[in-house]
């Protein structure tokens, strides 16, 4: 710690020299004046720890000098000397915020030294208390900063916080972007960065806090520019956090009380908090972009697998559409004969209508398959969805001699799911079983209620899944069949997981493969 400096002011030269000698001997830095006006000039230009002043002096009394000193240096400690100690004097000293009062002549030098030490200790306690009072709100500010996760919104919040906590009307936030410095937010007066070479040079070389007060001896272009803006007290604090370079600017107008050491400490803490918040917001931004990319990829995978599965249904669906179309065509042709009785014509029209309804049902099922389902799950009938999928694949399964056996309870609870997505999962599982049995076989589908869930298993009699692939069967691009995309099970797994269920491969020691789908039941 530096040696405390004491300014002594007494119009009696003998008292001034005595105080100077005693305090210097005690290890303090000292300077004595007998002219209070010269002491005022010194206080205007230089920092002082303690002012030791006589009350009664010509032209300027001690209380007036104390008031002037506190205007110039609010943190200064003050100790008054008087040969006329009265209650009125003590009360006035307290009202002035004086840190101590000592009567003269002194009985011994120890009394003066003790009073000076006590005044400096009181000053330090006041400063510590002021620091705590000023810095306590900054801890709450951390929550405000970190709550904002959009980087573009933070500069305005930071500038508002600077004005509030430093009690100033002028503030700005500068950040280095795209090889240059940019002003992102400001309040009232602040230097601009456009074509301002002087200020840009200051920003580029700022590696420590920069302070500027009225009457600064330096006459650089920067200080002249601040004065031209009507600013009398300026703080510039750099922030270098990870990949983000920024500077926070705070200023008070000429004539306002200049910034103090506590204000610089406050801005330093605020700057560190702001830097963490900005970095945190950028990380959130990157995370949001990554999540969106993942979501887009999942949607693309879902659609790609859906279209691939739909392509494999083409032959079966073409047959389902072509048959009723041919029947409708024949019925209309026969009904168009002039010599046909009206009764027979009506019969053909009824047949045509029946086939059209069959055709409409088939097309509607295809549309339901292609059309994206609602994102929000709702109660659906699992048995109905399964029957729908089996109807779509009926012809294809029959041609390969694949028999499907279903074991569903009569009162199977509804499940919480998205109908179109659940169709996609069932279709994938049945198609996988179909591909695993090129010479025909059997698919056994069993459903049951277990606690608050419904379990449905798909057991085929095919070639099964090699042991080395069982652990990673749900990973993308892992396929056990020639020409497979390796996406079907991955997409199905993600769909079931998103619905709050589970899709897993069972090891039940039976030939073929067995997959189990678990879904939460609907509201009771």
Order of alpha helices (4+ residues) and beta strands (2+ residues): beta-alpha-beta-alpha-beta-alpha-beta-alpha-beta-alpha-alpha-beta-beta-alpha-beta-alpha-beta-beta-alpha-alpha-alpha-beta-alpha-beta-beta-alpha-beta-beta-alpha-alpha-beta-beta
